[in-house]
Amino acid sequence: MIQKTPVLRVCISCRKTYDRKNLLKITKDHNHGIVIQTGMGRSAYICKAKKCYSDSKIKKRLQKALKIFLEPEFIDIFEKEIASYNDYPNKGI
């Protein structure tokens, strides 16, 4: 039987490598804009550690990784979404 190797991705904040299932995926979908955990398109991954998603430079890193300008209110919405994923860790994964 062939064993599947885990798909590894790098957190854009701490630059550590994790299994894709343990990261939050932020995607620039060409139809729906910025989506979390779904969609196809250019993606960036952030680990679920509070220091990574509350980093002061996360907006700049997301803009660079997704190659898009993010509105100032996006970070407020983003932090609320991240908090809801941390309250319910199996949601959307």
KEVEX-155239 format. One record per atom (N, C-alpha, C, O): z, y, x; residue in three letters; residue number from 1; atom name. Coordinates in nm, 2 decimals, always signed. Layout:
N
+--------+--------+--------+---------+-----+-------+
!      z !      y !      x ! residuo ! num ! atomo !
+--------+--------+--------+---------+-----+-------+
!      Z !      Y !      X !     ALA ! NUM !    CA !
...
+--------+--------+--------+---------+-----+-------+
This chain:
93
+--------+--------+--------+---------+-----+-------+
!      z !      y !      x ! residuo ! num ! atomo !
+--------+--------+--------+---------+-----+-------+
!  +0.00 !  -0.12 !  +0.08 !     MET !   1 !     N !
!  +0.00 !  +0.00 !  +0.00 !     MET !   1 !    CA !
!  +0.00 !  +0.12 !  +0.09 !     MET !   1 !     C !
!  +0.07 !  +0.13 !  +0.19 !     MET !   1 !     O !
!  -0.08 !  +0.22 !  +0.06 !     ILE !   2 !     N !
!  -0.09 !  +0.34 !  +0.13 !     ILE !   2 !    CA !
!  +0.01 !  +0.44 !  +0.08 !     ILE !   2 !     C !
!  +0.03 !  +0.47 !  -0.04 !     ILE !   2 !     O !
!  +0.09 !  +0.50 !  +0.18 !     GLN !   3 !     N !
!  +0.19 !  +0.59 !  +0.15 !     GLN !   3 !    CA !
!  +0.13 !  +0.73 !  +0.16 !     GLN !   3 !     C !
!  +0.06 !  +0.77 !  +0.25 !     GLN !   3 !     O !
!  +0.16 !  +0.81 !  +0.06 !     LYS !   4 !     N !
!  +0.11 !  +0.95 !  +0.06 !     LYS !   4 !    CA !
!  +0.20 !  +1.04 !  +0.15 !     LYS !   4 !     C !
!  +0.32 !  +1.03 !  +0.14 !     LYS !   4 !     O !
!  +0.14 !  +1.12 !  +0.23 !     THR !   5 !     N !
!  +0.22 !  +1.21 !  +0.31 !     THR !   5 !    CA !
!  +0.25 !  +1.34 !  +0.22 !     THR !   5 !     C !
!  +0.16 !  +1.38 !  +0.14 !     THR !   5 !     O !
!  +0.37 !  +1.40 !  +0.24 !     PRO !   6 !     N !
!  +0.40 !  +1.51 !  +0.16 !     PRO !   6 !    CA !
!  +0.31 !  +1.63 !  +0.20 !     PRO !   6 !     C !
!  +0.27 !  +1.65 !  +0.31 !     PRO !   6 !     O !
!  +0.27 !  +1.72 !  +0.10 !     VAL !   7 !     N !
!  +0.20 !  +1.83 !  +0.13 !     VAL !   7 !    CA !
!  +0.29 !  +1.94 !  +0.17 !     VAL !   7 !     C !
!  +0.38 !  +1.98 !  +0.10 !     VAL !   7 !     O !
!  +0.27 !  +1.99 !  +0.30 !     LEU !   8 !     N !
!  +0.36 !  +2.09 !  +0.36 !     LEU !   8 !    CA !
!  +0.30 !  +2.23 !  +0.35 !     LEU !   8 !     C !
!  +0.18 !  +2.25 !  +0.37 !     LEU !   8 !     O !
!  +0.39 !  +2.32 !  +0.32 !     ARG !   9 !     N !
!  +0.35 !  +2.47 !  +0.31 !     ARG !   9 !    CA !
!  +0.45 !  +2.55 !  +0.39 !     ARG !   9 !     C !
!  +0.56 !  +2.50 !  +0.41 !     ARG !   9 !     O !
!  +0.42 !  +2.67 !  +0.42 !     VAL !  10 !     N !
!  +0.51 !  +2.76 !  +0.50 !     VAL !  10 !    CA !
!  +0.55 !  +2.87 !  +0.41 !     VAL !  10 !     C !
!  +0.48 !  +2.93 !  +0.34 !     VAL !  10 !     O !
!  +0.69 !  +2.90 !  +0.41 !     CYS !  11 !     N !
!  +0.74 !  +3.01 !  +0.33 !     CYS !  11 !    CA !
!  +0.70 !  +3.14 !  +0.40 !     CYS !  11 !     C !
!  +0.71 !  +3.15 !  +0.52 !     CYS !  11 !     O !
!  +0.65 !  +3.24 !  +0.32 !     ILE !  12 !     N !
!  +0.60 !  +3.36 !  +0.38 !     ILE !  12 !    CA !
!  +0.71 !  +3.45 !  +0.43 !     ILE !  12 !     C !
!  +0.69 !  +3.54 !  +0.51 !     ILE !  12 !     O !
!  +0.84 !  +3.42 !  +0.39 !     SER !  13 !     N !
!  +0.95 !  +3.50 !  +0.43 !     SER !  13 !    CA !
!  +1.02 !  +3.45 !  +0.56 !     SER !  13 !     C !
!  +1.03 !  +3.52 !  +0.66 !     SER !  13 !     O !
!  +1.06 !  +3.33 !  +0.56 !     CYS !  14 !     N !
!  +1.13 !  +3.27 !  +0.67 !     CYS !  14 !    CA !
!  +1.04 !  +3.19 !  +0.77 !     CYS !  14 !     C !
!  +1.09 !  +3.15 !  +0.88 !     CYS !  14 !     O !
!  +0.92 !  +3.17 !  +0.73 !     ARG !  15 !     N !
!  +0.82 !  +3.10 !  +0.81 !     ARG !  15 !    CA !
!  +0.86 !  +2.95 !  +0.85 !     ARG !  15 !     C !
!  +0.81 !  +2.90 !  +0.95 !     ARG !  15 !     O !
!  +0.94 !  +2.89 !  +0.76 !     LYS !  16 !     N !
!  +0.98 !  +2.75 !  +0.78 !     LYS !  16 !    CA !
!  +0.88 !  +2.66 !  +0.69 !     LYS !  16 !     C !
!  +0.84 !  +2.71 !  +0.59 !     LYS !  16 !     O !
!  +0.86 !  +2.54 !  +0.74 !     THR !  17 !     N !
!  +0.77 !  +2.45 !  +0.67 !     THR !  17 !    CA !
!  +0.86 !  +2.36 !  +0.57 !     THR !  17 !     C !
!  +0.96 !  +2.31 !  +0.61 !     THR !  17 !     O !
!  +0.81 !  +2.35 !  +0.45 !     TYR !  18 !     N !
!  +0.87 !  +2.27 !  +0.35 !     TYR !  18 !    CA !
!  +0.77 !  +2.19 !  +0.27 !     TYR !  18 !     C !
!  +0.65 !  +2.22 !  +0.28 !     TYR !  18 !     O !
!  +0.82 !  +2.09 !  +0.20 !     ASP !  19 !     N !
!  +0.74 !  +2.02 !  +0.11 !     ASP !  19 !    CA !
!  +0.70 !  +2.11 !  -0.01 !     ASP !  19 !     C !
!  +0.78 !  +2.20 !  -0.05 !     ASP !  19 !     O !
!  +0.58 !  +2.11 !  -0.05 !     ARG !  20 !     N !
!  +0.53 !  +2.20 !  -0.15 !     ARG !  20 !    CA !
!  +0.61 !  +2.20 !  -0.28 !     ARG !  20 !     C !
!  +0.62 !  +2.30 !  -0.35 !     ARG !  20 !     O !
!  +0.68 !  +2.08 !  -0.31 !     LYS !  21 !     N !
!  +0.76 !  +2.07 !  -0.43 !     LYS !  21 !    CA !
!  +0.88 !  +2.16 !  -0.43 !     LYS !  21 !     C !
!  +0.94 !  +2.19 !  -0.53 !     LYS !  21 !     O !
!  +0.93 !  +2.19 !  -0.31 !     ASN !  22 !     N !
!  +1.05 !  +2.27 !  -0.29 !     ASN !  22 !    CA !
!  +1.03 !  +2.42 !  -0.27 !     ASN !  22 !     C !
!  +1.12 !  +2.49 !  -0.24 !     ASN !  22 !     O !
!  +0.90 !  +2.47 !  -0.30 !     LEU !  23 !     N !
!  +0.87 !  +2.61 !  -0.28 !     LEU !  23 !    CA !
!  +0.82 !  +2.66 !  -0.41 !     LEU !  23 !     C !
!  +0.78 !  +2.59 !  -0.50 !     LEU !  23 !     O !
!  +0.83 !  +2.80 !  -0.43 !     LEU !  24 !     N !
!  +0.78 !  +2.87 !  -0.54 !     LEU !  24 !    CA !
!  +0.64 !  +2.91 !  -0.50 !     LEU !  24 !     C !
!  +0.62 !  +2.97 !  -0.40 !     LEU !  24 !     O !
!  +0.54 !  +2.89 !  -0.59 !     LYS !  25 !     N !
!  +0.41 !  +2.92 !  -0.56 !     LYS !  25 !    CA !
!  +0.37 !  +3.05 !  -0.64 !     LYS !  25 !     C !
!  +0.38 !  +3.05 !  -0.76 !     LYS !  25 !     O !
!  +0.33 !  +3.15 !  -0.57 !     ILE !  26 !     N !
!  +0.28 !  +3.28 !  -0.64 !     ILE !  26 !    CA !
!  +0.13 !  +3.28 !  -0.61 !     ILE !  26 !     C !
!  +0.08 !  +3.28 !  -0.50 !     ILE !  26 !     O !
!  +0.05 !  +3.29 !  -0.72 !     THR !  27 !     N !
!  -0.09 !  +3.28 !  -0.71 !     THR !  27 !    CA !
!  -0.16 !  +3.40 !  -0.77 !     THR !  27 !     C !
!  -0.12 !  +3.45 !  -0.87 !     THR !  27 !     O !
!  -0.26 !  +3.44 !  -0.70 !     LYS !  28 !     N !
!  -0.35 !  +3.55 !  -0.76 !     LYS !  28 !    CA !
!  -0.47 !  +3.47 !  -0.82 !     LYS !  28 !     C !
!  -0.57 !  +3.44 !  -0.76 !     LYS !  28 !     O !
!  -0.45 !  +3.45 !  -0.95 !     ASP !  29 !     N !
!  -0.56 !  +3.39 !  -1.03 !     ASP !  29 !    CA !
!  -0.66 !  +3.49 !  -1.07 !     ASP !  29 !     C !
!  -0.63 !  +3.60 !  -1.12 !     ASP !  29 !     O !
!  -0.79 !  +3.45 !  -1.06 !     HIS !  30 !     N !
!  -0.89 !  +3.55 !  -1.09 !     HIS !  30 !    CA !
!  -0.90 !  +3.58 !  -1.24 !     HIS !  30 !     C !
!  -0.96 !  +3.68 !  -1.28 !     HIS !  30 !     O !
!  -0.85 !  +3.49 !  -1.33 !     ASN !  31 !     N !
!  -0.85 !  +3.52 !  -1.47 !     ASN !  31 !    CA !
!  -0.72 !  +3.58 !  -1.53 !     ASN !  31 !     C !
!  -0.73 !  +3.66 !  -1.62 !     ASN !  31 !     O !
!  -0.61 !  +3.54 !  -1.47 !     HIS !  32 !     N !
!  -0.48 !  +3.57 !  -1.53 !     HIS !  32 !    CA !
!  -0.40 !  +3.67 !  -1.44 !     HIS !  32 !     C !
!  -0.29 !  +3.71 !  -1.48 !     HIS !  32 !     O !
!  -0.45 !  +3.71 !  -1.33 !     GLY !  33 !     N !
!  -0.37 !  +3.80 !  -1.24 !     GLY !  33 !    CA !
!  -0.27 !  +3.72 !  -1.16 !     GLY !  33 !     C !
!  -0.30 !  +3.61 !  -1.11 !     GLY !  33 !     O !
!  -0.15 !  +3.78 !  -1.14 !     ILE !  34 !     N !
!  -0.04 !  +3.71 !  -1.06 !     ILE !  34 !    CA !
!  +0.03 !  +3.61 !  -1.16 !     ILE !  34 !     C !
!  +0.09 !  +3.66 !  -1.26 !     ILE !  34 !     O !
!  +0.04 !  +3.49 !  -1.12 !     VAL !  35 !     N !
!  +0.12 !  +3.39 !  -1.19 !     VAL !  35 !    CA !
!  +0.21 !  +3.31 !  -1.10 !     VAL !  35 !     C !
!  +0.18 !  +3.30 !  -0.98 !     VAL !  35 !     O !
!  +0.32 !  +3.26 !  -1.15 !     ILE !  36 !     N !
!  +0.41 !  +3.18 !  -1.07 !     ILE !  36 !    CA !
!  +0.41 !  +3.03 !  -1.11 !     ILE !  36 !     C !
!  +0.41 !  +3.00 !  -1.23 !     ILE !  36 !     O !
!  +0.39 !  +2.95 !  -1.01 !     GLN !  37 !     N !
!  +0.39 !  +2.80 !  -1.02 !     GLN !  37 !    CA !
!  +0.27 !  +2.74 !  -1.09 !     GLN !  37 !     C !
!  +0.26 !  +2.62 !  -1.10 !     GLN !  37 !     O !
!  +0.17 !  +2.82 !  -1.13 !     THR !  38 !     N !
!  +0.05 !  +2.77 !  -1.19 !     THR !  38 !    CA !
!  -0.07 !  +2.85 !  -1.14 !     THR !  38 !     C !
!  -0.06 !  +2.94 !  -1.06 !     THR !  38 !     O !
!  -0.19 !  +2.81 !  -1.18 !     GLY !  39 !     N !
!  -0.31 !  +2.88 !  -1.15 !     GLY !  39 !    CA !
!  -0.37 !  +2.83 !  -1.02 !     GLY !  39 !     C !
!  -0.31 !  +2.77 !  -0.94 !     GLY !  39 !     O !
!  -0.50 !  +2.87 !  -1.01 !     MET !  40 !     N !
!  -0.58 !  +2.84 !  -0.90 !     MET !  40 !    CA !
!  -0.63 !  +2.97 !  -0.84 !     MET !  40 !     C !
!  -0.66 !  +3.06 !  -0.91 !     MET !  40 !     O !
!  -0.63 !  +2.97 !  -0.71 !     GLY !  41 !     N !
!  -0.68 !  +3.09 !  -0.64 !     GLY !  41 !    CA !
!  -0.60 !  +3.11 !  -0.51 !     GLY !  41 !     C !
!  -0.54 !  +3.01 !  -0.46 !     GLY !  41 !     O !
!  -0.59 !  +3.23 !  -0.46 !     ARG !  42 !     N !
!  -0.52 !  +3.26 !  -0.34 !     ARG !  42 !    CA !
!  -0.37 !  +3.25 !  -0.37 !     ARG !  42 !     C !
!  -0.32 !  +3.31 !  -0.46 !     ARG !  42 !     O !
!  -0.30 !  +3.17 !  -0.29 !     SER !  43 !     N !
!  -0.15 !  +3.15 !  -0.31 !     SER !  43 !    CA !
!  -0.07 !  +3.18 !  -0.19 !     SER !  43 !     C !
!  -0.11 !  +3.17 !  -0.08 !     SER !  43 !     O !
!  +0.06 !  +3.21 !  -0.22 !     ALA !  44 !     N !
!  +0.16 !  +3.23 !  -0.12 !     ALA !  44 !    CA !
!  +0.28 !  +3.15 !  -0.17 !     ALA !  44 !     C !
!  +0.30 !  +3.13 !  -0.29 !     ALA !  44 !     O !
!  +0.36 !  +3.10 !  -0.08 !     TYR !  45 !     N !
!  +0.48 !  +3.02 !  -0.11 !     TYR !  45 !    CA !
!  +0.60 !  +3.08 !  -0.06 !     TYR !  45 !     C !
!  +0.61 !  +3.13 !  +0.06 !     TYR !  45 !     O !
!  +0.71 !  +3.07 !  -0.14 !     ILE !  46 !     N !
!  +0.84 !  +3.13 !  -0.10 !     ILE !  46 !    CA !
!  +0.94 !  +3.02 !  -0.13 !     ILE !  46 !     C !
!  +0.94 !  +2.96 !  -0.24 !     ILE !  46 !     O !
!  +1.03 !  +3.00 !  -0.03 !     CYS !  47 !     N !
!  +1.14 !  +2.90 !  -0.05 !     CYS !  47 !    CA !
!  +1.24 !  +2.96 !  -0.15 !     CYS !  47 !     C !
!  +1.24 !  +3.08 !  -0.17 !     CYS !  47 !     O !
!  +1.32 !  +2.87 !  -0.21 !     LYS !  48 !     N !
!  +1.42 !  +2.91 !  -0.31 !     LYS !  48 !    CA !
!  +1.55 !  +2.97 !  -0.26 !     LYS !  48 !     C !
!  +1.64 !  +2.99 !  -0.34 !     LYS !  48 !     O !
!  +1.55 !  +3.00 !  -0.13 !     ALA !  49 !     N !
!  +1.67 !  +3.06 !  -0.08 !     ALA !  49 !    CA !
!  +1.68 !  +3.21 !  -0.11 !     ALA !  49 !     C !
!  +1.58 !  +3.28 !  -0.11 !     ALA !  49 !     O !
!  +1.80 !  +3.25 !  -0.15 !     LYS !  50 !     N !
!  +1.81 !  +3.39 !  -0.20 !     LYS !  50 !    CA !
!  +1.77 !  +3.49 !  -0.09 !     LYS !  50 !     C !
!  +1.71 !  +3.60 !  -0.12 !     LYS !  50 !     O !
!  +1.80 !  +3.46 !  +0.04 !     LYS !  51 !     N !
!  +1.76 !  +3.55 !  +0.14 !     LYS !  51 !    CA !
!  +1.61 !  +3.57 !  +0.16 !     LYS !  51 !     C !
!  +1.56 !  +3.67 !  +0.21 !     LYS !  51 !     O !
!  +1.53 !  +3.47 !  +0.12 !     CYS !  52 !     N !
!  +1.39 !  +3.48 !  +0.13 !     CYS !  52 !    CA !
!  +1.33 !  +3.56 !  +0.01 !     CYS !  52 !     C !
!  +1.24 !  +3.65 !  +0.04 !     CYS !  52 !     O !
!  +1.37 !  +3.54 !  -0.11 !     TYR !  53 !     N !
!  +1.30 !  +3.61 !  -0.22 !     TYR !  53 !    CA !
!  +1.36 !  +3.75 !  -0.24 !     TYR !  53 !     C !
!  +1.31 !  +3.83 !  -0.32 !     TYR !  53 !     O !
!  +1.48 !  +3.78 !  -0.18 !     SER !  54 !     N !
!  +1.54 !  +3.91 !  -0.20 !     SER !  54 !    CA !
!  +1.52 !  +3.99 !  -0.07 !     SER !  54 !     C !
!  +1.58 !  +4.10 !  -0.06 !     SER !  54 !     O !
!  +1.44 !  +3.95 !  +0.02 !     ASP !  55 !     N !
!  +1.41 !  +4.02 !  +0.14 !     ASP !  55 !    CA !
!  +1.34 !  +4.15 !  +0.11 !     ASP !  55 !     C !
!  +1.26 !  +4.16 !  +0.02 !     ASP !  55 !     O !
!  +1.38 !  +4.26 !  +0.19 !     SER !  56 !     N !
!  +1.32 !  +4.39 !  +0.16 !     SER !  56 !    CA !
!  +1.17 !  +4.40 !  +0.19 !     SER !  56 !     C !
!  +1.11 !  +4.49 !  +0.14 !     SER !  56 !     O !
!  +1.12 !  +4.31 !  +0.27 !     LYS !  57 !     N !
!  +0.98 !  +4.31 !  +0.31 !     LYS !  57 !    CA !
!  +0.89 !  +4.22 !  +0.23 !     LYS !  57 !     C !
!  +0.78 !  +4.20 !  +0.26 !     LYS !  57 !     O !
!  +0.95 !  +4.15 !  +0.13 !     ILE !  58 !     N !
!  +0.88 !  +4.05 !  +0.05 !     ILE !  58 !    CA !
!  +0.75 !  +4.11 !  -0.02 !     ILE !  58 !     C !
!  +0.65 !  +4.04 !  -0.03 !     ILE !  58 !     O !
!  +0.76 !  +4.23 !  -0.07 !     LYS !  59 !     N !
!  +0.65 !  +4.29 !  -0.14 !     LYS !  59 !    CA !
!  +0.53 !  +4.31 !  -0.04 !     LYS !  59 !     C !
!  +0.42 !  +4.27 !  -0.07 !     LYS !  59 !     O !
!  +0.56 !  +4.36 !  +0.08 !     LYS !  60 !     N !
!  +0.45 !  +4.37 !  +0.18 !     LYS !  60 !    CA !
!  +0.39 !  +4.24 !  +0.22 !     LYS !  60 !     C !
!  +0.27 !  +4.23 !  +0.24 !     LYS !  60 !     O !
!  +0.48 !  +4.14 !  +0.24 !     ARG !  61 !     N !
!  +0.43 !  +4.01 !  +0.27 !     ARG !  61 !    CA !
!  +0.35 !  +3.94 !  +0.16 !     ARG !  61 !     C !
!  +0.24 !  +3.88 !  +0.19 !     ARG !  61 !     O !
!  +0.39 !  +3.96 !  +0.04 !     LEU !  62 !     N !
!  +0.31 !  +3.91 !  -0.07 !     LEU !  62 !    CA !
!  +0.17 !  +3.98 !  -0.08 !     LEU !  62 !     C !
!  +0.07 !  +3.92 !  -0.10 !     LEU !  62 !     O !
!  +0.17 !  +4.11 !  -0.06 !     GLN !  63 !     N !
!  +0.05 !  +4.19 !  -0.07 !     GLN !  63 !    CA !
!  -0.05 !  +4.14 !  +0.04 !     GLN !  63 !     C !
!  -0.17 !  +4.13 !  +0.02 !     GLN !  63 !     O !
!  +0.00 !  +4.11 !  +0.16 !     LYS !  64 !     N !
!  -0.08 !  +4.07 !  +0.27 !     LYS !  64 !    CA !
!  -0.13 !  +3.93 !  +0.25 !     LYS !  64 !     C !
!  -0.25 !  +3.90 !  +0.27 !     LYS !  64 !     O !
!  -0.04 !  +3.84 !  +0.20 !     ALA !  65 !     N !
!  -0.08 !  +3.70 !  +0.17 !     ALA !  65 !    CA !
!  -0.18 !  +3.68 !  +0.06 !     ALA !  65 !     C !
!  -0.28 !  +3.61 !  +0.07 !     ALA !  65 !     O !
!  -0.16 !  +3.76 !  -0.05 !     LEU !  66 !     N !
!  -0.25 !  +3.75 !  -0.16 !     LEU !  66 !    CA !
!  -0.37 !  +3.85 !  -0.16 !     LEU !  66 !     C !
!  -0.46 !  +3.84 !  -0.24 !     LEU !  66 !     O !
!  -0.37 !  +3.94 !  -0.06 !     LYS !  67 !     N !
!  -0.48 !  +4.04 !  -0.05 !     LYS !  67 !    CA !
!  -0.50 !  +4.12 !  -0.17 !     LYS !  67 !     C !
!  -0.61 !  +4.12 !  -0.23 !     LYS !  67 !     O !
!  -0.39 !  +4.17 !  -0.22 !     ILE !  68 !     N !
!  -0.39 !  +4.25 !  -0.35 !     ILE !  68 !    CA !
!  -0.28 !  +4.36 !  -0.34 !     ILE !  68 !     C !
!  -0.18 !  +4.34 !  -0.27 !     ILE !  68 !     O !
!  -0.30 !  +4.47 !  -0.41 !     PHE !  69 !     N !
!  -0.20 !  +4.57 !  -0.42 !     PHE !  69 !    CA !
!  -0.11 !  +4.54 !  -0.54 !     PHE !  69 !     C !
!  -0.15 !  +4.51 !  -0.65 !     PHE !  69 !     O !
!  +0.03 !  +4.54 !  -0.51 !     LEU !  70 !     N !
!  +0.12 !  +4.50 !  -0.61 !     LEU !  70 !    CA !
!  +0.19 !  +4.63 !  -0.67 !     LEU !  70 !     C !
!  +0.23 !  +4.72 !  -0.59 !     LEU !  70 !     O !
!  +0.20 !  +4.64 !  -0.80 !     GLU !  71 !     N !
!  +0.26 !  +4.76 !  -0.86 !     GLU !  71 !    CA !
!  +0.41 !  +4.76 !  -0.83 !     GLU !  71 !     C !
!  +0.47 !  +4.65 !  -0.81 !     GLU !  71 !     O !
!  +0.47 !  +4.87 !  -0.83 !     PRO !  72 !     N !
!  +0.62 !  +4.88 !  -0.79 !     PRO !  72 !    CA !
!  +0.71 !  +4.80 !  -0.89 !     PRO !  72 !     C !
!  +0.81 !  +4.75 !  -0.85 !     PRO !  72 !     O !
!  +0.67 !  +4.80 !  -1.02 !     GLU !  73 !     N !
!  +0.75 !  +4.72 !  -1.12 !     GLU !  73 !    CA !
!  +0.74 !  +4.57 !  -1.10 !     GLU !  73 !     C !
!  +0.81 !  +4.50 !  -1.17 !     GLU !  73 !     O !
!  +0.64 !  +4.53 !  -1.02 !     PHE !  74 !     N !
!  +0.62 !  +4.38 !  -1.01 !     PHE !  74 !    CA !
!  +0.74 !  +4.32 !  -0.94 !     PHE !  74 !     C !
!  +0.78 !  +4.20 !  -0.98 !     PHE !  74 !     O !
!  +0.80 !  +4.38 !  -0.85 !     ILE !  75 !     N !
!  +0.92 !  +4.32 !  -0.78 !     ILE !  75 !    CA !
!  +1.03 !  +4.30 !  -0.88 !     ILE !  75 !     C !
!  +1.10 !  +4.20 !  -0.87 !     ILE !  75 !     O !
!  +1.06 !  +4.39 !  -0.97 !     ASP !  76 !     N !
!  +1.16 !  +4.37 !  -1.07 !     ASP !  76 !    CA !
!  +1.13 !  +4.25 !  -1.16 !     ASP !  76 !     C !
!  +1.22 !  +4.17 !  -1.18 !     ASP !  76 !     O !
!  +1.01 !  +4.24 !  -1.20 !     ILE !  77 !     N !
!  +0.97 !  +4.12 !  -1.28 !     ILE !  77 !    CA !
!  +0.98 !  +4.00 !  -1.20 !     ILE !  77 !     C !
!  +1.03 !  +3.89 !  -1.25 !     ILE !  77 !     O !
!  +0.94 !  +4.00 !  -1.08 !     PHE !  78 !     N !
!  +0.94 !  +3.89 !  -0.99 !     PHE !  78 !    CA !
!  +1.08 !  +3.84 !  -0.97 !     PHE !  78 !     C !
!  +1.10 !  +3.72 !  -0.97 !     PHE !  78 !     O !
!  +1.18 !  +3.93 !  -0.94 !     GLU !  79 !     N !
!  +1.31 !  +3.89 !  -0.92 !     GLU !  79 !    CA !
!  +1.37 !  +3.82 !  -1.04 !     GLU !  79 !     C !
!  +1.45 !  +3.73 !  -1.03 !     GLU !  79 !     O !
!  +1.34 !  +3.87 !  -1.16 !     LYS !  80 !     N !
!  +1.39 !  +3.81 !  -1.29 !     LYS !  80 !    CA !
!  +1.33 !  +3.67 !  -1.30 !     LYS !  80 !     C !
!  +1.40 !  +3.58 !  -1.34 !     LYS !  80 !     O !
!  +1.20 !  +3.65 !  -1.27 !     GLU !  81 !     N !
!  +1.14 !  +3.52 !  -1.28 !     GLU !  81 !    CA !
!  +1.20 !  +3.42 !  -1.18 !     GLU !  81 !     C !
!  +1.23 !  +3.31 !  -1.22 !     GLU !  81 !     O !
!  +1.23 !  +3.47 !  -1.06 !     ILE !  82 !     N !
!  +1.29 !  +3.38 !  -0.96 !     ILE !  82 !    CA !
!  +1.43 !  +3.34 !  -1.00 !     ILE !  82 !     C !
!  +1.46 !  +3.23 !  -0.98 !     ILE !  82 !     O !
!  +1.50 !  +3.44 !  -1.06 !     ALA !  83 !     N !
!  +1.64 !  +3.40 !  -1.10 !     ALA !  83 !    CA !
!  +1.63 !  +3.30 !  -1.21 !     ALA !  83 !     C !
!  +1.72 !  +3.21 !  -1.22 !     ALA !  83 !     O !
!  +1.53 !  +3.31 !  -1.30 !     SER !  84 !     N !
!  +1.52 !  +3.21 !  -1.41 !     SER !  84 !    CA !
!  +1.48 !  +3.07 !  -1.35 !     SER !  84 !     C !
!  +1.53 !  +2.97 !  -1.41 !     SER !  84 !     O !
!  +1.40 !  +3.07 !  -1.25 !     TYR !  85 !     N !
!  +1.37 !  +2.94 !  -1.19 !     TYR !  85 !    CA !
!  +1.49 !  +2.88 !  -1.11 !     TYR !  85 !     C !
!  +1.50 !  +2.76 !  -1.11 !     TYR !  85 !     O !
!  +1.57 !  +2.96 !  -1.06 !     ASN !  86 !     N !
!  +1.69 !  +2.91 !  -0.99 !     ASN !  86 !    CA !
!  +1.80 !  +2.87 !  -1.09 !     ASN !  86 !     C !
!  +1.88 !  +2.78 !  -1.06 !     ASN !  86 !     O !
!  +1.80 !  +2.93 !  -1.21 !     ASP !  87 !     N !
!  +1.89 !  +2.88 !  -1.32 !     ASP !  87 !    CA !
!  +1.85 !  +2.74 !  -1.37 !     ASP !  87 !     C !
!  +1.94 !  +2.66 !  -1.40 !     ASP !  87 !     O !
!  +1.72 !  +2.72 !  -1.38 !     TYR !  88 !     N !
!  +1.67 !  +2.59 !  -1.42 !     TYR !  88 !    CA !
!  +1.57 !  +2.54 !  -1.32 !     TYR !  88 !     C !
!  +1.45 !  +2.56 !  -1.32 !     TYR !  88 !     O !
!  +1.63 !  +2.47 !  -1.22 !     PRO !  89 !     N !
!  +1.55 !  +2.43 !  -1.10 !     PRO !  89 !    CA !
!  +1.43 !  +2.34 !  -1.13 !     PRO !  89 !     C !
!  +1.34 !  +2.34 !  -1.05 !     PRO !  89 !     O !
!  +1.43 !  +2.26 !  -1.24 !     ASN !  90 !     N !
!  +1.32 !  +2.17 !  -1.26 !     ASN !  90 !    CA !
!  +1.21 !  +2.24 !  -1.35 !     ASN !  90 !     C !
!  +1.11 !  +2.17 !  -1.38 !     ASN !  90 !     O !
!  +1.23 !  +2.36 !  -1.39 !     LYS !  91 !     N !
!  +1.14 !  +2.43 !  -1.47 !     LYS !  91 !    CA !
!  +1.01 !  +2.46 !  -1.40 !     LYS !  91 !     C !
!  +1.01 !  +2.52 !  -1.29 !     LYS !  91 !     O !
!  +0.90 !  +2.41 !  -1.45 !     GLY !  92 !     N !
!  +0.77 !  +2.44 !  -1.39 !     GLY !  92 !    CA !
!  +0.74 !  +2.36 !  -1.26 !     GLY !  92 !     C !
!  +0.63 !  +2.39 !  -1.20 !     GLY !  92 !     O !
!  +0.82 !  +2.27 !  -1.22 !     ILE !  93 !     N !
!  +0.79 !  +2.20 !  -1.10 !     ILE !  93 !    CA !
!  +0.76 !  +2.05 !  -1.13 !     ILE !  93 !     C !
!  +0.74 !  +1.98 !  -1.04 !     ILE !  93 !     O !
+--------+--------+--------+---------+-----+-------+
